[in-house]
Amino acid sequence: MASIRENLEIIQQRIEDAKTRAHRKDDHIQIIAVTKQVSVERTKEALEAGIIHLGENRPEGLLAKKEAIQDQAIWHYIGTLQSRKVKKVINEIDYLHSLDRMSLAEEIEKRAVNPVKCFVQVNVSGEESKHGLSKEEVIPFIQSLEKFSKIQVVGLMTMAPNTDDKEVIRKVFRGLKELQQEIANLNLPYAPCQELSMGMSNDYEIAIEEGATFIRIGTALVG
Ligand SMILES: *Cc1c(COP(=O)(O)O)cnc(C)c1O
């Protein structure tokens, strides 16, 4: 297994190259190390390599990692969140990447002590198997969040379809960016919507070319 430092160096070079291609040299792109499949030890290695953002997709995994790791980290919950699990995790995380329904928003409103930075998850590709709102549903959904004091929509999140066709993937990321700009232009105080959480091990370079500000990387970094 390669060291995380070595993996990170390769990824950082590819990020720089993608930024150059996209004329985004001055943009800061946050790398979230997705540690859902690795041990506490490996997660600590990521922090030692300079990673500060950690992503988990199950409440149990998040809480176990958090308890074991004393270092300062910024915690991202990237998986589907069942409403009955909100209470367990919502005050333990810095970002939620999977806000996708009103019942979840209501539960967050009830349980969160402070406002939570949320990404609204969008199923841009329309695949049956994927979570998230359809593109058409996103703006009405965000407008209906105005009444909540504990939800801040910092951006949109998507997962690309499972395909080798780079143009299909690119189109999905581009669609998310267009939607993000449309929402940002609404100037909603509770939904600044400046961020784009998109790109994983196999497609982060395309995501950066299309405007990602947070990339979520598991296997290529810590796997
Ligand atoms: C697992 C996971 C990732 C990381 O996937 P890799 O392909 O291992 O980089 C990113 N985002 C979400 C939502 C995930 O569940």
The ligand as a Gaussian input file, in Angstrom:
#p B3LYP/6-31G(d) Opt

LIG

0 1
 C      -17.234000       6.581000      -0.961000
 C      -17.614000       7.921000      -1.396000
 C      -16.684000       8.783000      -1.990000
 C      -15.243000       8.373000      -2.300000
 O      -15.215000       7.434000      -3.323000
 P      -13.830000       6.959000      -4.002000
 O      -14.262000       6.472000      -5.339000
 O      -13.291000       5.902000      -3.132000
 O      -12.954000       8.131000      -4.107000
 C      -17.102000      10.058000      -2.331000
 N      -18.369000      10.463000      -2.099000
 C      -19.296000       9.672000      -1.552000
 C      -20.675000      10.186000      -1.331000
 C      -18.952000       8.368000      -1.195000
 O      -19.881000       7.569000      -0.641000

